[in-house]
Amino acid sequence: MSRWIAALPMYNVTPQHDALWRALLRDTLAAFSQSGGPREVDLPAAIPDDLLTLWRRPDLLLSQTCGFPYRMLGVADSVNLLATPAFDAEGCEGGFYRSTIVVSARAWDTGAVSLAACRGLRAACNGQDSHSGMNALRHAVAPLARDGRFFSSVAWVGSHLNALRALSAGEAEVAAIDCVTLAYVRDALPERLRDIRSIGMSAAAPGLPFIASRNLPDQQAALLRDALDTACAADSQRARTLRLRGFVRLAAADYARIERYADEARALGYPELR
């Protein structure tokens, strides 16, 4: 491979978070180059719109994907699982995380204080390929659905921040938000949560994995894992702001839990979030 590419498209909740993740990426690549990795790696100034294409690139040195496309959309067939971040956030334990189920303050005030009480409300969801926003919520709702339906409507809004905005603007009443994203919002954008109430959490799932193309030799993949650890430890203030405890080594098979949640929802007659 003549030239590699690296990009971290997840958890860039604010410009500060984006800058810190980019700095961690640069430090990782620097540590990797010192142990024999490539010295020149392309770092796109902007994250590509087509993330599935990015994650499947044969020259992908390092990126982070969501567990749903990794397990359910075939990304795992093209990549090596390097590591999974462990975060210091409510809902996280080791390399596992949960989604926080939230409602608008208006819905809370009118009785939506549990997921069961959200029947017939409008949901906002970041995307159909998201575990945290869609799959986790579908799994939580499935035992409560009737004839394959629970919400009056579902709006696909493109991001967790947009889902929170939709709740605050009165365009929807309920959403599931990745607990790491929610912690970042609470830290940096607390005003976005003024009209938001938490009513529960989803089942735990393995966190968003860091990946590399299978064209990266196994020996170099092991060194890249070590470089992630080195970069995390290099700046304690950065790690605190990112709520990053470190990286754990999960097995690819651990991500079968995400598929199991989808299967359990289907078995209960709830194959789609609706």
Accessible surface in RSA format (square Angstrom, percent):
REM  Atomic radii and reference values for relative SASA: ProtOr
REM  Chains: A
REM  Algorithm: Lee & Richards
REM  Probe-radius: 1.40
REM  Slices: 20
REM RES _ NUM      All-atoms   Total-Side   Main-Chain    Non-polar    All polar
REM                ABS   REL    ABS   REL    ABS   REL    ABS   REL    ABS   REL
RES MET A   1   117.23  60.7  40.66  26.9  76.56 182.3  30.04  25.5  87.19 115.5
RES SER A   2   122.79 103.8  77.04 102.8  45.74 105.4  57.29 122.0  65.50  91.8
RES ARG A   3   101.87  42.8  96.26  49.1   5.60  13.3  38.04  52.0  63.82  38.7
RES TRP A   4    20.75   8.3  20.13   9.7   0.62   1.5  10.64   5.7  10.11  16.4
RES ILE A   5    11.64   6.6  11.64   8.7   0.00   0.0  11.64   8.4   0.00   0.0
RES ALA A   6     0.35   0.3   0.00   0.0   0.35   0.8   0.00   0.0   0.35   0.9
RES ALA A   7     3.95   3.6   1.23   1.9   2.72   6.2   3.95   5.6   0.00   0.0
RES LEU A   8    10.25   5.7   3.24   2.3   7.01  17.6   3.24   2.3   7.01  18.9
RES PRO A   9    19.69  14.4   0.39   0.4  19.30  70.1   0.39   0.3  19.30 119.9
RES MET A  10    37.26  19.3  34.48  22.8   2.78   6.6  34.86  29.6   2.40   3.2
RES TYR A  11    18.21   8.5   6.25   3.6  11.95  31.1   6.74   5.1  11.46  14.1
RES ASN A  12    44.72  30.8  18.04  17.4  26.68  64.2  15.43  37.1  29.29  28.3
RES VAL A  13    20.23  13.3   6.54   5.9  13.69  33.0  11.05   9.6   9.18  24.9
RES THR A  14    14.68  10.4   9.99  10.1   4.69  11.2  14.28  19.2   0.40   0.6
RES PRO A  15   118.58  86.4 108.07  98.5  10.51  38.2 114.13  94.2   4.45  27.7
RES GLN A  16   100.30  56.1  91.61  67.0   8.69  20.7  37.78  80.4  62.52  47.4
RES HIS A  17     2.14   1.2   2.14   1.5   0.00   0.0   0.02   0.0   2.12   2.5
RES ASP A  18    39.85  27.9  39.84  39.7   0.01   0.0   8.90  21.0  30.94  30.9
RES ALA A  19    55.66  51.2  49.36  76.2   6.30  14.3  53.12  74.8   2.54   6.7
RES LEU A  20    36.62  20.4  36.62  26.2   0.00   0.0  36.62  25.7   0.00   0.0
RES TRP A  21     1.07   0.4   1.07   0.5   0.00   0.0   1.07   0.6   0.00   0.0
RES ARG A  22    65.07  27.3  64.40  32.8   0.67   1.6  34.38  47.0  30.69  18.6
RES ALA A  23    21.30  19.6  20.63  31.8   0.68   1.5  21.13  29.8   0.17   0.5
RES LEU A  24     0.62   0.3   0.62   0.4   0.00   0.0   0.62   0.4   0.00   0.0
RES LEU A  25     7.17   4.0   7.07   5.1   0.10   0.3   7.17   5.0   0.00   0.0
RES ARG A  26   125.57  52.7 119.75  61.0   5.82  13.8  48.39  66.1  77.17  46.8
RES ASP A  27    53.77  37.7  49.68  49.5   4.09   9.7   8.95  21.1  44.83  44.7
RES THR A  28     0.00   0.0   0.00   0.0   0.00   0.0   0.00   0.0   0.00   0.0
RES LEU A  29    16.99   9.5  15.28  10.9   1.71   4.3  15.57  10.9   1.42   3.8
RES ALA A  30    48.15  44.3  41.03  63.3   7.12  16.2  47.38  66.7   0.78   2.1
RES ALA A  31    20.48  18.8  11.24  17.3   9.23  21.0  13.44  18.9   7.04  18.6
RES PHE A  32     0.62   0.3   0.62   0.4   0.00   0.0   0.62   0.4   0.00   0.0
RES SER A  33    17.53  14.8  13.02  17.4   4.51  10.4   3.51   7.5  14.01  19.6
RES GLN A  34   150.59  84.2 114.19  83.5  36.41  86.7  37.98  80.8 112.62  85.4
RES SER A  35    53.26  45.0  28.50  38.0  24.75  57.0  38.12  81.2  15.14  21.2
RES GLY A  36    54.16  66.8   0.00   N/A  54.16  66.8  33.89  93.0  20.27  45.4
RES GLY A  37     7.62   9.4   0.00   N/A   7.62   9.4   0.54   1.5   7.08  15.9
RES PRO A  38    34.60  25.2  19.12  17.4  15.48  56.3  31.19  25.7   3.42  21.2
RES ARG A  39   197.86  83.1 163.11  83.1  34.75  82.7  61.98  84.7 135.88  82.3
RES GLU A  40   111.95  64.3 102.13  77.3   9.82  23.4  39.29  76.0  72.66  59.3
RES VAL A  41    22.83  15.0   3.98   3.6  18.85  45.4   3.98   3.5  18.85  51.1
RES ASP A  42    61.63  43.2  58.33  58.1   3.30   7.8  18.80  44.3  42.83  42.7
RES LEU A  43    69.21  38.5  41.90  30.0  27.32  68.7  42.55  29.9  26.66  71.7
RES PRO A  44    31.30  22.8  17.79  16.2  13.51  49.1  30.16  24.9   1.15   7.1
RES ALA A  45    98.46  90.5  67.66 104.4  30.80  70.1  74.32 104.7  24.14  64.0
RES ALA A  46    75.69  69.6  62.79  96.9  12.90  29.3  66.41  93.5   9.28  24.6
RES ILE A  47    51.59  29.4  34.49  25.7  17.10  41.2  34.49  24.8  17.10  46.4
RES PRO A  48    48.89  35.6  34.69  31.6  14.20  51.6  46.13  38.1   2.77  17.2
RES ASP A  49   151.19 105.9 116.15 115.6  35.04  82.9  41.58  97.9 109.62 109.3
RES ASP A  50    81.58  57.1  72.49  72.1   9.09  21.5  38.72  91.1  42.86  42.7
RES LEU A  51    46.81  26.1  43.57  31.2   3.24   8.1  43.57  30.6   3.24   8.7
RES LEU A  52    51.88  28.9  50.43  36.1   1.45   3.7  50.43  35.4   1.45   3.9
RES THR A  53    77.63  55.2  71.99  73.0   5.64  13.4  58.81  79.0  18.82  28.4
RES LEU A  54     2.39   1.3   0.46   0.3   1.92   4.8   1.91   1.3   0.48   1.3
RES TRP A  55     8.47   3.4   8.32   4.0   0.14   0.3   8.32   4.4   0.14   0.2
RES ARG A  56   101.75  42.7  86.24  44.0  15.51  36.9  33.73  46.1  68.02  41.2
RES ARG A  57    86.87  36.5  83.24  42.4   3.62   8.6  18.17  24.8  68.70  41.6
RES PRO A  58    82.37  60.0  78.31  71.4   4.07  14.8  82.37  68.0   0.00   0.0
RES ASP A  59    24.05  16.8  24.05  23.9   0.00   0.0   4.20   9.9  19.85  19.8
RES LEU A  60     0.00   0.0   0.00   0.0   0.00   0.0   0.00   0.0   0.00   0.0
RES LEU A  61     0.08   0.0   0.08   0.1   0.00   0.0   0.08   0.1   0.00   0.0
RES LEU A  62     0.42   0.2   0.42   0.3   0.00   0.0   0.42   0.3   0.00   0.0
RES SER A  63     0.00   0.0   0.00   0.0   0.00   0.0   0.00   0.0   0.00   0.0
RES GLN A  64     0.62   0.3   0.62   0.5   0.00   0.0   0.00   0.0   0.62   0.5
RES THR A  65     0.00   0.0   0.00   0.0   0.00   0.0   0.00   0.0   0.00   0.0
RES CYS A  66    11.41   8.6  11.41  12.7   0.00   0.0   6.37  16.1   5.04   5.4
RES GLY A  67     0.70   0.9   0.00   N/A   0.70   0.9   0.48   1.3   0.23   0.5
RES PHE A  68    16.58   8.3  16.58  10.3   0.00   0.0  16.58  10.1   0.00   0.0
RES PRO A  69     2.03   1.5   2.03   1.9   0.00   0.0   2.03   1.7   0.00   0.0
RES TYR A  70     5.62   2.6   5.40   3.1   0.22   0.6   1.40   1.1   4.22   5.2
RES ARG A  71    86.68  36.4  67.02  34.2  19.66  46.8   6.78   9.3  79.90  48.4
RES MET A  72    48.04  24.9  18.10  12.0  29.93  71.3  20.69  17.6  27.35  36.2
RES LEU A  73    63.63  35.4  52.02  37.2  11.62  29.2  59.46  41.8   4.17  11.2
RES GLY A  74    25.85  31.9   0.00   N/A  25.85  31.9  20.76  57.0   5.09  11.4
RES VAL A  75     0.00   0.0   0.00   0.0   0.00   0.0   0.00   0.0   0.00   0.0
RES ALA A  76    25.44  23.4  23.70  36.6   1.75   4.0  23.79  33.5   1.65   4.4
RES ASP A  77   109.56  76.7  92.95  92.5  16.61  39.3  27.60  65.0  81.96  81.7
RES SER A  78    39.67  33.5  26.56  35.4  13.12  30.2  14.17  30.2  25.50  35.7
RES VAL A  79     3.69   2.4   0.23   0.2   3.46   8.3   0.23   0.2   3.46   9.4
RES ASN A  80    34.44  23.7  32.24  31.2   2.20   5.3   6.28  15.1  28.16  27.2
RES LEU A  81    22.64  12.6   9.37   6.7  13.27  33.4   9.37   6.6  13.27  35.7
RES LEU A  82     2.65   1.5   0.00   0.0   2.65   6.7   0.00   0.0   2.65   7.1
RES ALA A  83     0.49   0.4   0.00   0.0   0.49   1.1   0.49   0.7   0.00   0.0
RES THR A  84     0.07   0.1   0.07   0.1   0.00   0.0   0.00   0.0   0.07   0.1
RES PRO A  85     3.39   2.5   0.27   0.2   3.12  11.4   0.27   0.2   3.12  19.4
RES ALA A  86     7.29   6.7   7.24  11.2   0.04   0.1   7.29  10.3   0.00   0.0
RES PHE A  87    11.96   6.0   7.58   4.7   4.38  11.4   7.58   4.6   4.38  12.5
RES ASP A  88    68.78  48.2  68.14  67.8   0.64   1.5   6.45  15.2  62.34  62.2
RES ALA A  89     9.84   9.0   0.00   0.0   9.84  22.4   3.22   4.5   6.62  17.5
RES GLU A  90   135.16  77.6 113.40  85.8  21.77  51.8  51.69 100.0  83.47  68.2
RES GLY A  91    18.51  22.8   0.00   N/A  18.51  22.8   8.05  22.1  10.47  23.4
RES CYS A  92    25.46  19.3   1.24   1.4  24.22  56.9   0.55   1.4  24.91  26.9
RES GLU A  93   143.74  82.5 135.88 102.8   7.87  18.7  55.77 107.9  87.97  71.8
RES GLY A  94    43.06  53.1   0.00   N/A  43.06  53.1  30.21  82.9  12.84  28.8
RES GLY A  95     4.75   5.9   0.00   N/A   4.75   5.9   1.12   3.1   3.64   8.2
RES PHE A  96    46.60  23.3  44.81  27.8   1.79   4.7  45.18  27.4   1.42   4.1
RES TYR A  97     7.52   3.5   7.03   4.0   0.49   1.3   5.88   4.4   1.64   2.0
RES ARG A  98    88.88  37.3  86.89  44.3   1.99   4.7   7.36  10.1  81.52  49.4
RES SER A  99     1.54   1.3   0.82   1.1   0.71   1.6   0.00   0.0   1.54   2.2
RES THR A 100     5.93   4.2   5.93   6.0   0.00   0.0   4.84   6.5   1.09   1.7
RES ILE A 101     5.51   3.1   5.51   4.1   0.00   0.0   5.51   4.0   0.00   0.0
RES VAL A 102     0.27   0.2   0.27   0.2   0.00   0.0   0.27   0.2   0.00   0.0
RES VAL A 103     0.00   0.0   0.00   0.0   0.00   0.0   0.00   0.0   0.00   0.0
RES SER A 104     3.95   3.3   3.95   5.3   0.00   0.0   2.72   5.8   1.23   1.7
RES ALA A 105    14.20  13.1  13.82  21.3   0.38   0.9  13.82  19.5   0.38   1.0
RES ARG A 106   159.64  67.0 152.40  77.7   7.24  17.2  69.99  95.7  89.65  54.3
RES ALA A 107     4.77   4.4   0.51   0.8   4.26   9.7   4.66   6.6   0.11   0.3
RES TRP A 108    92.77  37.2  88.95  43.1   3.82   9.0  63.39  33.8  29.38  47.7
RES ASP A 109   111.67  78.2  75.72  75.4  35.95  85.0  28.49  67.1  83.18  83.0
RES THR A 110   114.41  81.4  75.67  76.7  38.74  92.3  70.15  94.2  44.26  66.9
RES GLY A 111    39.80  49.1   0.00   N/A  39.80  49.1  30.67  84.2   9.13  20.4
RES ALA A 112     5.07   4.7   3.25   5.0   1.82   4.1   3.37   4.8   1.69   4.5
RES VAL A 113    78.78  51.8  64.62  58.5  14.17  34.1  64.62  56.1  14.17  38.4
RES SER A 114    47.08  39.8  46.35  61.9   0.73   1.7  36.88  78.5  10.21  14.3
RES LEU A 115    24.77  13.8  20.78  14.9   3.99  10.0  20.78  14.6   3.99  10.7
RES ALA A 116    53.62  49.3  43.43  67.0  10.18  23.2  43.67  61.5   9.95  26.4
RES ALA A 117    48.02  44.2  19.74  30.5  28.28  64.3  31.64  44.6  16.38  43.4
RES CYS A 118     0.00   0.0   0.00   0.0   0.00   0.0   0.00   0.0   0.00   0.0
RES ARG A 119    82.77  34.8  64.38  32.8  18.39  43.8  42.38  57.9  40.39  24.5
RES GLY A 120    41.77  51.5   0.00   N/A  41.77  51.5  26.16  71.8  15.61  35.0
RES LEU A 121    44.03  24.5  42.63  30.5   1.40   3.5  44.03  30.9   0.00   0.0
RES ARG A 122    88.15  37.0  88.15  44.9   0.00   0.0  33.32  45.5  54.83  33.2
RES ALA A 123     0.57   0.5   0.00   0.0   0.57   1.3   0.00   0.0   0.57   1.5
RES ALA A 124     0.31   0.3   0.00   0.0   0.31   0.7   0.00   0.0   0.31   0.8
RES CYS A 125     0.83   0.6   0.00   0.0   0.83   1.9   0.83   2.1   0.00   0.0
RES ASN A 126    24.32  16.8  19.36  18.7   4.96  11.9   1.50   3.6  22.81  22.0
RES GLY A 127    14.35  17.7   0.00   N/A  14.35  17.7  14.35  39.4   0.00   0.0
RES GLN A 128   118.17  66.1 106.09  77.5  12.08  28.8  29.53  62.8  88.65  67.2
RES ASP A 129    70.05  49.1  66.91  66.6   3.14   7.4  15.75  37.1  54.31  54.2
RES SER A 130     9.07   7.7   7.71  10.3   1.36   3.1   7.64  16.3   1.43   2.0
RES HIS A 131     3.12   1.7   3.12   2.2   0.00   0.0   1.48   1.5   1.64   1.9
RES SER A 132     6.74   5.7   6.74   9.0   0.00   0.0   0.07   0.1   6.67   9.3
RES GLY A 133     0.13   0.2   0.00   N/A   0.13   0.2   0.10   0.3   0.03   0.1
RES MET A 134    11.77   6.1  11.77   7.8   0.00   0.0   9.54   8.1   2.22   2.9
RES ASN A 135     0.21   0.1   0.09   0.1   0.12   0.3   0.00   0.0   0.21   0.2
RES ALA A 136     2.23   2.1   0.79   1.2   1.44   3.3   2.04   2.9   0.19   0.5
RES LEU A 137     0.13   0.1   0.00   0.0   0.13   0.3   0.13   0.1   0.00   0.0
RES ARG A 138    13.19   5.5  13.19   6.7   0.00   0.0   0.00   0.0  13.19   8.0
RES HIS A 139    36.79  20.1  33.40  23.2   3.39   8.7  23.81  24.5  12.98  15.1
RES ALA A 140    25.45  23.4   9.70  15.0  15.75  35.8  18.11  25.5   7.34  19.4
RES VAL A 141     0.00   0.0   0.00   0.0   0.00   0.0   0.00   0.0   0.00   0.0
RES ALA A 142     3.33   3.1   0.49   0.8   2.84   6.5   0.49   0.7   2.84   7.5
RES PRO A 143    90.66  66.1  58.47  53.3  32.18 117.0  62.09  51.3  28.57 177.6
RES LEU A 144    50.68  28.2  45.41  32.5   5.28  13.3  48.88  34.3   1.81   4.9
RES ALA A 145    23.64  21.7   1.98   3.1  21.66  49.3   2.01   2.8  21.63  57.3
RES ARG A 146   158.92  66.7 149.59  76.3   9.33  22.2  56.50  77.2 102.42  62.1
RES ASP A 147   152.29 106.7 109.21 108.7  43.08 101.9  43.96 103.5 108.33 108.0
RES GLY A 148    15.48  19.1   0.00   N/A  15.48  19.1   9.84  27.0   5.64  12.6
RES ARG A 149   102.67  43.1  99.38  50.7   3.29   7.8  46.50  63.5  56.17  34.0
RES PHE A 150     4.71   2.4   0.00   0.0   4.71  12.3   1.49   0.9   3.22   9.2
RES PHE A 151     1.14   0.6   0.00   0.0   1.14   3.0   0.27   0.2   0.87   2.5
RES SER A 152    64.27  54.3  35.53  47.4  28.74  66.2  39.18  83.4  25.09  35.1
RES SER A 153    52.28  44.2  45.92  61.3   6.36  14.7  43.00  91.6   9.28  13.0
RES VAL A 154    30.72  20.2   6.28   5.7  24.44  58.9   6.61   5.7  24.11  65.4
RES ALA A 155    45.88  42.2  38.64  59.6   7.24  16.5  45.75  64.4   0.13   0.3
RES TRP A 156   100.88  40.5  68.10  33.0  32.78  77.0  53.16  28.3  47.72  77.4
RES VAL A 157    33.66  22.2  16.67  15.1  16.99  41.0  24.73  21.5   8.93  24.2
RES GLY A 158    62.82  77.5   0.00   N/A  62.82  77.5  30.82  84.6  32.00  71.7
RES SER A 159    41.11  34.7  36.81  49.1   4.30   9.9  37.48  79.8   3.64   5.1
RES HIS A 160    20.49  11.2  17.03  11.8   3.47   8.9  15.16  15.6   5.33   6.2
RES LEU A 161    41.37  23.0  39.74  28.4   1.64   4.1  39.88  28.0   1.49   4.0
RES ASN A 162    58.04  40.0  58.04  56.1   0.00   0.0   2.61   6.3  55.43  53.6
RES ALA A 163     0.79   0.7   0.79   1.2   0.00   0.0   0.79   1.1   0.00   0.0
RES LEU A 164     1.27   0.7   0.95   0.7   0.31   0.8   1.25   0.9   0.01   0.0
RES ARG A 165   115.05  48.3 110.70  56.4   4.35  10.4  64.84  88.6  50.21  30.4
RES ALA A 166     2.16   2.0   2.16   3.3   0.00   0.0   2.16   3.0   0.00   0.0
RES LEU A 167     1.38   0.8   0.00   0.0   1.38   3.5   0.00   0.0   1.38   3.7
RES SER A 168    48.16  40.7  25.92  34.6  22.25  51.2  22.81  48.6  25.35  35.5
RES ALA A 169    60.54  55.7  21.58  33.3  38.95  88.6  34.41  48.5  26.13  69.2
RES GLY A 170    22.32  27.5   0.00   N/A  22.32  27.5   9.23  25.3  13.09  29.3
RES GLU A 171    89.38  51.3  75.04  56.8  14.34  34.1  39.61  76.6  49.77  40.6
RES ALA A 172     1.28   1.2   0.69   1.1   0.59   1.3   0.69   1.0   0.59   1.6
RES GLU A 173    27.48  15.8  27.48  20.8   0.00   0.0  13.73  26.6  13.75  11.2
RES VAL A 174     0.00   0.0   0.00   0.0   0.00   0.0   0.00   0.0   0.00   0.0
RES ALA A 175     0.17   0.2   0.17   0.3   0.00   0.0   0.17   0.2   0.00   0.0
RES ALA A 176     2.32   2.1   0.10   0.2   2.22   5.1   0.10   0.1   2.22   5.9
RES ILE A 177     0.00   0.0   0.00   0.0   0.00   0.0   0.00   0.0   0.00   0.0
RES ASP A 178     3.85   2.7   3.85   3.8   0.00   0.0   0.52   1.2   3.33   3.3
RES CYS A 179     3.34   2.5   0.94   1.1   2.39   5.6   0.94   2.4   2.39   2.6
RES VAL A 180     0.27   0.2   0.27   0.2   0.00   0.0   0.27   0.2   0.00   0.0
RES THR A 181     9.23   6.6   9.23   9.4   0.00   0.0   3.83   5.1   5.41   8.2
RES LEU A 182     6.80   3.8   6.80   4.9   0.00   0.0   6.80   4.8   0.00   0.0
RES ALA A 183     4.31   4.0   4.18   6.4   0.13   0.3   4.26   6.0   0.05   0.1
RES TYR A 184     0.00   0.0   0.00   0.0   0.00   0.0   0.00   0.0   0.00   0.0
RES VAL A 185     0.00   0.0   0.00   0.0   0.00   0.0   0.00   0.0   0.00   0.0
RES ARG A 186   111.08  46.6 102.83  52.4   8.25  19.7  52.96  72.4  58.12  35.2
RES ASP A 187    76.95  53.9  42.70  42.5  34.25  81.0  27.72  65.2  49.23  49.1
RES ALA A 188    41.04  37.7  13.10  20.2  27.94  63.6  20.80  29.3  20.24  53.6
RES LEU A 189    33.72  18.8  33.72  24.1   0.00   0.0  33.72  23.7   0.00   0.0
RES PRO A 190    76.37  55.7  68.44  62.4   7.93  28.8  69.27  57.2   7.11  44.2
RES GLU A 191    81.07  46.5  69.03  52.2  12.04  28.7  40.65  78.6  40.43  33.0
RES ARG A 192    95.19  40.0  89.41  45.6   5.77  13.7  25.72  35.1  69.47  42.1
RES LEU A 193    28.03  15.6  20.07  14.4   7.96  20.0  20.48  14.4   7.55  20.3
RES ARG A 194   162.75  68.3 146.19  74.5  16.56  39.4  67.62  92.4  95.13  57.7
RES ASP A 195    66.05  46.3  65.14  64.8   0.91   2.2   9.84  23.2  56.21  56.1
RES ILE A 196    15.18   8.6   3.93   2.9  11.25  27.1   3.93   2.8  11.25  30.5
RES ARG A 197    84.79  35.6  81.39  41.5   3.39   8.1  26.53  36.3  58.26  35.3
RES SER A 198    60.90  51.5  38.39  51.2  22.51  51.8  27.33  58.2  33.57  47.0
RES ILE A 199    29.49  16.8   0.52   0.4  28.97  69.8   8.02   5.8  21.47  58.3
RES GLY A 200    33.75  41.6   0.00   N/A  33.75  41.6  30.24  83.0   3.51   7.9
RES MET A 201    70.35  36.4  38.42  25.4  31.92  76.0  26.54  22.6  43.81  58.0
RES SER A 202     3.62   3.1   1.10   1.5   2.52   5.8   2.71   5.8   0.91   1.3
RES ALA A 203    34.93  32.1  22.65  35.0  12.28  27.9  27.82  39.2   7.11  18.8
RES ALA A 204    17.65  16.2  14.96  23.1   2.69   6.1  14.96  21.1   2.69   7.1
RES ALA A 205     0.41   0.4   0.41   0.6   0.00   0.0   0.41   0.6   0.00   0.0
RES PRO A 206     0.61   0.4   0.00   0.0   0.61   2.2   0.00   0.0   0.61   3.8
RES GLY A 207     5.66   7.0   0.00   N/A   5.66   7.0   5.66  15.5   0.00   0.0
RES LEU A 208     9.50   5.3   8.10   5.8   1.40   3.5   8.11   5.7   1.39   3.7
RES PRO A 209     0.00   0.0   0.00   0.0   0.00   0.0   0.00   0.0   0.00   0.0
RES PHE A 210     0.00   0.0   0.00   0.0   0.00   0.0   0.00   0.0   0.00   0.0
RES ILE A 211     0.00   0.0   0.00   0.0   0.00   0.0   0.00   0.0   0.00   0.0
RES ALA A 212     0.04   0.0   0.04   0.1   0.00   0.0   0.04   0.1   0.00   0.0
RES SER A 213     3.15   2.7   2.97   4.0   0.18   0.4   0.24   0.5   2.91   4.1
RES ARG A 214   140.68  59.1 119.50  60.9  21.19  50.4  42.34  57.9  98.34  59.6
RES ASN A 215    80.10  55.2  58.03  56.1  22.07  53.1  12.27  29.5  67.83  65.6
RES LEU A 216     0.97   0.5   0.04   0.0   0.92   2.3   0.04   0.0   0.92   2.5
RES PRO A 217    76.12  55.5  64.53  58.8  11.59  42.1  76.12  62.8   0.00   0.0
RES ASP A 218   114.41  80.1 104.32 103.8  10.09  23.9  37.37  87.9  77.05  76.8
RES GLN A 219   144.02  80.5 134.07  98.0   9.95  23.7  46.77  99.6  97.25  73.8
RES GLN A 220    47.10  26.3  47.10  34.4   0.00   0.0  13.08  27.8  34.02  25.8
RES ALA A 221     2.13   2.0   2.13   3.3   0.00   0.0   2.13   3.0   0.00   0.0
RES ALA A 222    46.64  42.9  44.52  68.7   2.12   4.8  45.35  63.9   1.30   3.4
RES LEU A 223    55.09  30.7  53.66  38.4   1.43   3.6  53.67  37.7   1.42   3.8
RES LEU A 224     0.00   0.0   0.00   0.0   0.00   0.0   0.00   0.0   0.00   0.0
RES ARG A 225    59.19  24.9  59.19  30.2   0.00   0.0  13.54  18.5  45.64  27.7
RES ASP A 226    79.71  55.8  78.07  77.7   1.63   3.9  25.43  59.8  54.28  54.1
RES ALA A 227     3.81   3.5   0.99   1.5   2.81   6.4   3.51   4.9   0.29   0.8
RES LEU A 228     0.00   0.0   0.00   0.0   0.00   0.0   0.00   0.0   0.00   0.0
RES ASP A 229    55.18  38.7  48.59  48.4   6.59  15.6  30.15  71.0  25.03  25.0
RES THR A 230    77.29  55.0  69.28  70.2   8.01  19.1  50.16  67.4  27.13  41.0
RES ALA A 231     0.86   0.8   0.00   0.0   0.86   2.0   0.86   1.2   0.00   0.0
RES CYS A 232    12.03   9.1  10.01  11.2   2.03   4.8   2.76   7.0   9.27  10.0
RES ALA A 233    85.37  78.5  52.08  80.4  33.29  75.7  62.41  87.9  22.96  60.8
RES ALA A 234    68.81  63.3  26.45  40.8  42.36  96.4  37.68  53.1  31.13  82.5
RES ASP A 235    56.62  39.7  51.83  51.6   4.78  11.3  13.09  30.8  43.52  43.4
RES SER A 236    70.00  59.2  60.73  81.0   9.27  21.4  38.45  81.9  31.55  44.2
RES GLN A 237   102.88  57.5 102.21  74.7   0.67   1.6  55.06 117.2  47.82  36.3
RES ARG A 238    11.97   5.0   9.31   4.7   2.66   6.3   3.96   5.4   8.01   4.9
RES ALA A 239    13.75  12.6  12.54  19.4   1.21   2.7  13.16  18.5   0.59   1.6
RES ARG A 240   148.93  62.5 131.16  66.9  17.77  42.3  75.67 103.4  73.26  44.4
RES THR A 241    33.72  24.0  23.31  23.6  10.41  24.8  22.36  30.0  11.36  17.2
RES LEU A 242     0.00   0.0   0.00   0.0   0.00   0.0   0.00   0.0   0.00   0.0
RES ARG A 243    61.78  25.9  57.91  29.5   3.86   9.2  10.27  14.0  51.50  31.2
RES LEU A 244     8.24   4.6   0.00   0.0   8.24  20.7   0.62   0.4   7.62  20.5
RES ARG A 245   166.85  70.1 128.83  65.7  38.02  90.5  45.61  62.3 121.24  73.5
RES GLY A 246    15.26  18.8   0.00   N/A  15.26  18.8  15.26  41.9   0.00   0.0
RES PHE A 247    21.03  10.5   0.00   0.0  21.03  54.7   0.00   0.0  21.03  60.2
RES VAL A 248    46.99  30.9  43.03  39.0   3.96   9.5  46.99  40.8   0.00   0.0
RES ARG A 249   109.34  45.9  78.31  39.9  31.02  73.9  59.95  81.9  49.39  29.9
RES LEU A 250    33.90  18.9  20.30  14.5  13.60  34.2  22.14  15.6  11.75  31.6
RES ALA A 251    57.56  52.9  46.92  72.4  10.64  24.2  55.02  77.5   2.54   6.7
RES ALA A 252    51.64  47.5  45.16  69.7   6.47  14.7  45.30  63.8   6.33  16.8
RES ALA A 253    75.48  69.4  60.91  94.0  14.57  33.1  65.80  92.7   9.67  25.6
RES ASP A 254    52.07  36.5  42.81  42.6   9.27  21.9   7.53  17.7  44.55  44.4
RES TYR A 255     0.00   0.0   0.00   0.0   0.00   0.0   0.00   0.0   0.00   0.0
RES ALA A 256    35.44  32.6  33.39  51.5   2.05   4.7  33.67  47.4   1.76   4.7
RES ARG A 257    76.00  31.9  73.25  37.3   2.75   6.5   4.44   6.1  71.56  43.4
RES ILE A 258     0.49   0.3   0.49   0.4   0.00   0.0   0.49   0.4   0.00   0.0
RES GLU A 259    59.89  34.4  59.89  45.3   0.00   0.0   9.22  17.8  50.67  41.4
RES ARG A 260   120.65  50.7 117.81  60.1   2.84   6.8  53.98  73.8  66.66  40.4
RES TYR A 261    10.27   4.8  10.09   5.7   0.18   0.5   5.85   4.4   4.42   5.5
RES ALA A 262     0.00   0.0   0.00   0.0   0.00   0.0   0.00   0.0   0.00   0.0
RES ASP A 263    69.78  48.9  64.90  64.6   4.88  11.5  25.71  60.5  44.07  44.0
RES GLU A 264    67.33  38.7  63.76  48.2   3.56   8.5  34.28  66.3  33.04  27.0
RES ALA A 265     0.44   0.4   0.07   0.1   0.37   0.8   0.07   0.1   0.37   1.0
RES ARG A 266   107.62  45.2  93.66  47.7  13.96  33.2  43.91  60.0  63.71  38.6
RES ALA A 267    90.67  83.4  47.30  73.0  43.37  98.7  60.60  85.3  30.06  79.6
RES LEU A 268   105.41  58.7  77.54  55.5  27.86  70.0  82.94  58.3  22.46  60.5
RES GLY A 269    42.56  52.5   0.00   N/A  42.56  52.5  33.96  93.2   8.59  19.2
RES TYR A 270     0.04   0.0   0.04   0.0   0.00   0.0   0.04   0.0   0.00   0.0
RES PRO A 271    67.11  48.9  61.57  56.1   5.54  20.1  61.57  50.8   5.54  34.4
RES GLU A 272   107.11  61.5 105.00  79.4   2.11   5.0  31.71  61.3  75.40  61.6
RES LEU A 273    11.69   6.5   0.15   0.1  11.53  29.0   0.15   0.1  11.53  31.0
RES ARG A 274    95.96  40.3  95.08  48.5   0.88   2.1  19.07  26.1  76.89  46.6
END  Absolute sums over single chains surface
CHAIN  1 A    11634.3       9082.4       2551.9       5867.6       5766.7
END  Absolute sums over all chains
TOTAL         11634.3       9082.4       2551.9       5867.6       5766.7
